[in-house]
Amino acid sequence: MPNYRRNEDKWPVWDGIGQNHVIDVNALDGTVLVPIPVEPVSLAEVKLQTRIDFADDDVYLSALITQCRGLMERVTKRSLVEKTVTAIIRNEIGGMELPWGPVKSITTVTNRNLDVLVVNDTYKVEGLLFPVVTQPTSDYVTFVYTAGHTAANMPVGLKQALLELIAYKYRHRGDEDDQELSRKVNQLSAPFKRGSWLL
């Protein structure tokens, strides 16, 4: 029985029959109900983390929150705010994880002929927050879904990693030798990194 929970072990995979990977993905911040998502950390939390008690840098810090959230999303391959995701996947051997989880709800699923697939009939997924596609085992299956953490349900450790990243980028702005992530941020974010489903 394949272990679909460990899709990272099978990317890219070639077993002579088929392979799994994301062909294309578009993840846009916001949903129909929440067009402009709330960032997972507030300006007040960032100022507390960085020990800033003045307002001169508020605009810069607000922009930095969004920038660092995007960086943390790329590092962990998670959505830290609610997004509308359109993912075209190749799922020839089954068990392909839907990217940019946690997945909240699946809106539509279509095959390469643009036929609409029906849950538990012509398509099946397993798992809750980071579901994997068990059927169909084919290529060019398009999933449209809502995904992402919210400020209320984001894991504490992941939120702390984001705050540390923002503080690090603030302290090192303008430094030519600025590393993308500090060692502490890498350590804090490591438990939350998903398997590599990117091309």
C-alpha positions as a Markdown table, in Angstrom:
| # | Residue | x | y | z |
|---|---|---|---|---|
| 1 | Met | 0.0 | 0.0 | 0.0 |
| 2 | Pro | 1.6 | 3.3 | -1.0 |
| 3 | Asn | 2.3 | 5.8 | 1.7 |
| 4 | Tyr | 0.5 | 8.9 | 0.3 |
| 5 | Arg | 1.5 | 10.9 | 3.3 |
| 6 | Arg | 5.0 | 11.1 | 2.1 |
| 7 | Asn | 4.6 | 12.5 | -1.3 |
| 8 | Glu | 8.0 | 14.3 | -0.9 |
| 9 | Asp | 9.7 | 10.9 | -1.4 |
| 10 | Lys | 8.2 | 10.6 | -4.8 |
| 11 | Trp | 8.9 | 14.0 | -6.4 |
| 12 | Pro | 10.0 | 13.8 | -9.1 |
| 13 | Val | 9.2 | 10.2 | -9.6 |
| 14 | Trp | 9.7 | 8.0 | -12.6 |
| 15 | Asp | 8.9 | 4.3 | -12.3 |
| 16 | Gly | 8.6 | 3.5 | -15.9 |
| 17 | Ile | 4.8 | 4.0 | -15.8 |
| 18 | Gly | 4.2 | 7.6 | -14.7 |
| 19 | Gln | 5.1 | 10.4 | -12.5 |
| 20 | Asn | 3.8 | 13.0 | -10.1 |
| 21 | His | 4.4 | 16.8 | -10.1 |
| 22 | Val | 2.7 | 20.1 | -10.3 |
| 23 | Ile | 2.5 | 21.2 | -13.9 |
| 24 | Asp | 1.3 | 24.7 | -13.1 |
| 25 | Val | 0.0 | 26.6 | -10.1 |
| 26 | Asn | -1.5 | 30.0 | -9.5 |
| 27 | Ala | -2.1 | 31.1 | -5.9 |
| 28 | Leu | -3.7 | 34.5 | -5.4 |
| 29 | Asp | -4.0 | 36.1 | -2.0 |
| 30 | Gly | -7.6 | 36.4 | -1.0 |
| 31 | Thr | -10.9 | 34.6 | -1.7 |
| 32 | Val | -14.4 | 35.6 | -2.8 |
| 33 | Leu | -15.4 | 36.1 | 0.8 |
| 34 | Val | -12.1 | 37.6 | 2.0 |
| 35 | Pro | -10.7 | 39.5 | -1.0 |
| 36 | Ile | -7.9 | 41.1 | 1.0 |
| 37 | Pro | -6.7 | 38.6 | 3.7 |
| 38 | Val | -5.5 | 39.8 | 7.1 |
| 39 | Glu | -1.8 | 39.2 | 7.6 |
| 40 | Pro | -1.0 | 36.5 | 10.1 |
| 41 | Val | 0.9 | 38.9 | 12.4 |
| 42 | Ser | 0.0 | 42.4 | 13.3 |
| 43 | Leu | 2.0 | 45.6 | 13.2 |
| 44 | Ala | 1.8 | 45.7 | 17.0 |
| 45 | Glu | 3.1 | 42.2 | 17.4 |
| 46 | Val | 6.0 | 43.0 | 15.1 |
| 47 | Lys | 6.9 | 46.2 | 17.0 |
| 48 | Leu | 6.8 | 44.2 | 20.2 |
| 49 | Gln | 9.1 | 41.5 | 18.7 |
| 50 | Thr | 11.6 | 44.2 | 17.4 |
| 51 | Arg | 11.3 | 46.4 | 20.5 |
| 52 | Ile | 10.2 | 49.4 | 18.4 |
| 53 | Asp | 8.3 | 52.1 | 20.4 |
| 54 | Phe | 8.0 | 54.8 | 17.7 |
| 55 | Ala | 5.9 | 55.2 | 14.6 |
| 56 | Asp | 8.5 | 56.4 | 12.1 |
| 57 | Asp | 8.9 | 52.9 | 10.5 |
| 58 | Asp | 5.3 | 51.8 | 10.6 |
| 59 | Val | 4.8 | 52.0 | 6.8 |
| 60 | Tyr | 8.0 | 50.1 | 6.2 |
| 61 | Leu | 7.2 | 47.5 | 8.8 |
| 62 | Ser | 3.7 | 46.9 | 7.3 |
| 63 | Ala | 5.3 | 46.3 | 3.9 |
| 64 | Leu | 7.9 | 44.1 | 5.5 |
| 65 | Ile | 5.2 | 41.9 | 7.1 |
| 66 | Thr | 3.8 | 41.1 | 3.6 |
| 67 | Gln | 7.2 | 40.6 | 2.0 |
| 68 | Cys | 8.4 | 38.2 | 4.8 |
| 69 | Arg | 5.1 | 36.3 | 4.8 |
| 70 | Gly | 5.6 | 35.7 | 1.1 |
| 71 | Leu | 9.1 | 34.5 | 1.7 |
| 72 | Met | 8.0 | 32.2 | 4.6 |
| 73 | Glu | 5.3 | 30.8 | 2.3 |
| 74 | Arg | 7.9 | 29.9 | -0.4 |
| 75 | Val | 10.2 | 28.4 | 2.3 |
| 76 | Thr | 7.5 | 26.2 | 3.9 |
| 77 | Lys | 5.3 | 25.7 | 0.8 |
| 78 | Arg | 2.3 | 26.6 | 2.9 |
| 79 | Ser | -0.3 | 29.4 | 2.5 |
| 80 | Leu | 0.0 | 31.7 | 5.6 |
| 81 | Val | -3.1 | 33.7 | 4.5 |
| 82 | Glu | -6.2 | 32.6 | 2.7 |
| 83 | Lys | -5.7 | 32.1 | -1.0 |
| 84 | Thr | -7.6 | 31.0 | -4.1 |
| 85 | Val | -5.4 | 28.3 | -5.7 |
| 86 | Thr | -5.6 | 26.9 | -9.2 |
| 87 | Ala | -3.3 | 23.8 | -9.5 |
| 88 | Ile | -2.8 | 21.7 | -12.6 |
| 89 | Ile | -1.2 | 18.4 | -11.4 |
| 90 | Arg | 0.2 | 15.3 | -12.9 |
| 91 | Asn | -0.9 | 12.4 | -10.7 |
| 92 | Glu | 0.0 | 9.4 | -12.7 |
| 93 | Ile | 1.0 | 7.2 | -9.8 |
| 94 | Gly | -1.4 | 8.7 | -7.3 |
| 95 | Gly | -0.8 | 10.4 | -4.0 |
| 96 | Met | 0.0 | 13.9 | -5.3 |
| 97 | Glu | -0.3 | 16.5 | -2.5 |
| 98 | Leu | -2.4 | 19.6 | -3.4 |
| 99 | Pro | 0.1 | 22.5 | -3.2 |
| 100 | Trp | -0.2 | 25.6 | -1.0 |
| 101 | Gly | -2.2 | 23.9 | 1.8 |
| 102 | Pro | -3.7 | 23.8 | 4.3 |
| 103 | Val | -6.7 | 23.2 | 2.0 |
| 104 | Lys | -10.0 | 24.5 | 3.3 |
| 105 | Ser | -12.5 | 23.6 | 0.5 |
| 106 | Ile | -12.3 | 22.4 | -3.1 |
| 107 | Thr | -14.4 | 24.4 | -5.5 |
| 108 | Thr | -14.0 | 22.6 | -8.8 |
| 109 | Val | -12.0 | 19.7 | -10.4 |
| 110 | Thr | -11.7 | 19.2 | -14.1 |
| 111 | Asn | -9.7 | 16.8 | -16.4 |
| 112 | Arg | -7.8 | 17.7 | -19.5 |
| 113 | Asn | -11.0 | 17.5 | -21.5 |
| 114 | Leu | -12.6 | 20.1 | -19.2 |
| 115 | Asp | -15.0 | 17.5 | -17.8 |
| 116 | Val | -16.1 | 18.4 | -14.3 |
| 117 | Leu | -15.2 | 15.6 | -11.9 |
| 118 | Val | -17.3 | 14.6 | -8.9 |
| 119 | Val | -15.9 | 14.0 | -5.4 |
| 120 | Asn | -15.8 | 10.3 | -4.3 |
| 121 | Asp | -16.9 | 9.3 | -7.9 |
| 122 | Thr | -14.5 | 10.6 | -10.6 |
| 123 | Tyr | -12.0 | 12.1 | -8.2 |
| 124 | Lys | -10.9 | 11.2 | -4.6 |
| 125 | Val | -8.7 | 12.9 | -2.1 |
| 126 | Glu | -7.4 | 11.7 | 1.3 |
| 127 | Gly | -6.4 | 13.8 | 4.2 |
| 128 | Leu | -7.7 | 17.0 | 5.8 |
| 129 | Leu | -5.3 | 19.9 | 5.8 |
| 130 | Phe | -2.9 | 18.7 | 3.2 |
| 131 | Pro | -4.9 | 16.2 | 1.1 |
| 132 | Val | -3.4 | 14.0 | -1.5 |
| 133 | Val | -5.2 | 13.0 | -4.7 |
| 134 | Thr | -5.7 | 9.3 | -5.0 |
| 135 | Gln | -8.0 | 9.4 | -8.1 |
| 136 | Pro | -7.8 | 10.1 | -11.0 |
| 137 | Thr | -4.3 | 8.8 | -11.7 |
| 138 | Ser | -3.7 | 10.9 | -14.8 |
| 139 | Asp | -2.2 | 14.1 | -15.9 |
| 140 | Tyr | -3.5 | 17.6 | -16.4 |
| 141 | Val | -6.1 | 17.5 | -13.6 |
| 142 | Thr | -7.1 | 21.0 | -12.6 |
| 143 | Phe | -8.1 | 21.7 | -9.0 |
| 144 | Val | -9.5 | 25.1 | -7.9 |
| 145 | Tyr | -9.7 | 25.5 | -4.1 |
| 146 | Thr | -9.4 | 27.8 | -1.1 |
| 147 | Ala | -6.4 | 27.3 | 1.1 |
| 148 | Gly | -4.4 | 28.9 | 3.8 |
| 149 | His | -3.9 | 29.5 | 7.5 |
| 150 | Thr | -5.6 | 32.4 | 9.3 |
| 151 | Ala | -4.2 | 34.5 | 12.1 |
| 152 | Ala | -6.4 | 32.5 | 14.5 |
| 153 | Asn | -5.3 | 29.0 | 13.5 |
| 154 | Met | -1.7 | 29.4 | 12.4 |
| 155 | Pro | 0.6 | 27.2 | 14.5 |
| 156 | Val | 2.4 | 29.1 | 17.2 |
| 157 | Gly | 5.9 | 27.9 | 16.1 |
| 158 | Leu | 5.2 | 29.0 | 12.5 |
| 159 | Lys | 4.0 | 32.4 | 13.7 |
| 160 | Gln | 7.1 | 32.8 | 15.8 |
| 161 | Ala | 9.3 | 31.9 | 12.9 |
| 162 | Leu | 7.6 | 34.7 | 10.8 |
| 163 | Leu | 8.1 | 37.2 | 13.6 |
| 164 | Glu | 11.8 | 36.3 | 13.8 |
| 165 | Leu | 12.2 | 36.6 | 10.1 |
| 166 | Ile | 10.6 | 40.1 | 10.1 |
| 167 | Ala | 12.8 | 41.2 | 13.0 |
| 168 | Tyr | 15.9 | 39.8 | 11.2 |
| 169 | Lys | 15.1 | 41.6 | 7.9 |
| 170 | Tyr | 14.4 | 44.8 | 9.8 |
| 171 | Arg | 17.7 | 44.7 | 11.7 |
| 172 | His | 19.7 | 43.8 | 8.5 |
| 173 | Arg | 18.0 | 46.1 | 5.9 |
| 174 | Gly | 20.6 | 47.4 | 3.6 |
| 175 | Asp | 23.2 | 44.8 | 4.5 |
| 176 | Glu | 25.0 | 43.5 | 1.4 |
| 177 | Asp | 25.7 | 40.2 | 3.1 |
| 178 | Asp | 22.1 | 39.7 | 4.4 |
| 179 | Gln | 21.2 | 36.1 | 4.3 |
| 180 | Glu | 17.7 | 35.1 | 3.1 |
| 181 | Leu | 17.0 | 33.3 | 6.4 |
| 182 | Ser | 18.8 | 33.4 | 9.7 |
| 183 | Arg | 19.8 | 30.1 | 11.4 |
| 184 | Lys | 17.2 | 30.7 | 14.0 |
| 185 | Val | 14.4 | 31.3 | 11.4 |
| 186 | Asn | 15.5 | 28.1 | 9.6 |
| 187 | Gln | 15.3 | 26.1 | 12.8 |
| 188 | Leu | 11.9 | 27.5 | 13.8 |
| 189 | Ser | 10.4 | 26.9 | 10.3 |
| 190 | Ala | 11.9 | 23.5 | 9.7 |
| 191 | Pro | 9.1 | 21.5 | 11.3 |
| 192 | Phe | 6.5 | 23.2 | 9.1 |
| 193 | Lys | 8.1 | 22.7 | 5.7 |
| 194 | Arg | 6.1 | 20.6 | 3.2 |
| 195 | Gly | 7.6 | 18.2 | 0.7 |
| 196 | Ser | 8.8 | 19.6 | -2.6 |
| 197 | Trp | 5.9 | 19.6 | -5.0 |
| 198 | Leu | 7.3 | 22.5 | -7.1 |
| 199 | Leu | 8.7 | 22.0 | -10.6 |
